[in-house]
Amino acid sequence: MPLYCGCAQWGYRGWLGSLYPVRSPASQFLSIYGENFTAVEINATFYSPASPRQWQQWRHQVPPGFRFCPKVPQSISHNAAPESQIPALRDFLSAAQALGDRLGVILLQVPPSFDPSRAPGLWTLLQARSPELPLTLEVRHLQWFTPAVREMLLPTLRSLGVGLTLLDTRPVYNASPPIPCQKPLVPLLWETTTNQVLIRYVSHPEAVNNLSYWQEWLPHLRQWLTEGKTIYWITHCPVEARSPHNAQAFYQLAQSQLPLLPLPTPRQTQLPLFGTLM
């Protein structure tokens, strides 16, 4: 069943000696990463556009079956007038198509200051895009999570063919003491609006402290997979060195209870097995 799993980046040098062999050059990070995981979030596109050559290079450095989840540039998603960004969004989506069959779901993340009163401009932007490419929206202002607004948000996204990004920050904010994190504390909505589901899971650095949350996720994942949905599970962590370990530990647990293919077997290095992370 299609559950793609990975981290929020591949360029972290702190993974040298664990995920990456000690002397690996940065130019080989992505290809080695693709030997261990099946998905990655491209956060770099949030800050600056990628050239056509860059998109092509990314595509050719990973194997078939791998999926990228690029982030819409903040110049579009954080603009005061989203409806003015229709040409820019179309251009970005067109450029992302260079990933070909390695393109997963595209993330448009609006800022915490973006409240539902600004929704009309956002709907105009989303409606003007080409619907062929899978797009998912992440909202952060707390008003989006109130019952009244949710009753508007979910049907609107379904009608637009736009997914709802599921951000789970409970493992870090429920820790004692809470772990400092750049991601916001927002309610988790157990809702999907399309057949493409992006889950951004902010893990506790220690795998054992994620177990109860992972177990809570599994019935939902099972249901969505049974419904034919494609799931992208992206593991974040305030201690970035732990992200690959936690992503692999989650997938090993999920594979023990769901009909999933194993993660790729790397040629050079193998992260510790799930049991050793406990």
QUIGISUL-V706370 format. One record per run of one state. SS is the DSSP state (alpha for helix, beta for strand, coil for the rest). FROM is the first residue (numbers start at 1). TO is the last residue. If there is no record, write none. Layout:
ss->SS from->FROM to->TO
ss->SS from->FROM to->TO
//
This chain:
ss->coil from->1 to->2
ss->beta from->3 to->7
ss->coil from->8 to->12
ss->alpha from->13 to->15
ss->beta from->16 to->16
ss->coil from->17 to->19
ss->beta from->20 to->20
ss->coil from->21 to->25
ss->alpha from->26 to->33
ss->coil from->34 to->38
ss->beta from->39 to->42
ss->coil from->43 to->43
ss->alpha from->44 to->47
ss->coil from->48 to->51
ss->alpha from->52 to->60
ss->coil from->61 to->66
ss->beta from->67 to->71
ss->coil from->72 to->73
ss->alpha from->74 to->77
ss->coil from->78 to->81
ss->alpha from->82 to->102
ss->beta from->103 to->103
ss->coil from->104 to->105
ss->beta from->106 to->109
ss->coil from->110 to->115
ss->alpha from->116 to->127
ss->coil from->128 to->134
ss->beta from->135 to->138
ss->coil from->139 to->141
ss->alpha from->142 to->145
ss->coil from->146 to->146
ss->alpha from->147 to->160
ss->coil from->161 to->162
ss->beta from->163 to->164
ss->coil from->165 to->165
ss->beta from->166 to->168
ss->coil from->169 to->169
ss->alpha from->170 to->173
ss->coil from->174 to->195
ss->beta from->196 to->203
ss->coil from->204 to->206
ss->alpha from->207 to->226
ss->coil from->227 to->229
ss->beta from->230 to->237
ss->coil from->238 to->239
ss->alpha from->240 to->257
ss->coil from->258 to->273
ss->alpha from->274 to->277
ss->coil from->278 to->278
//
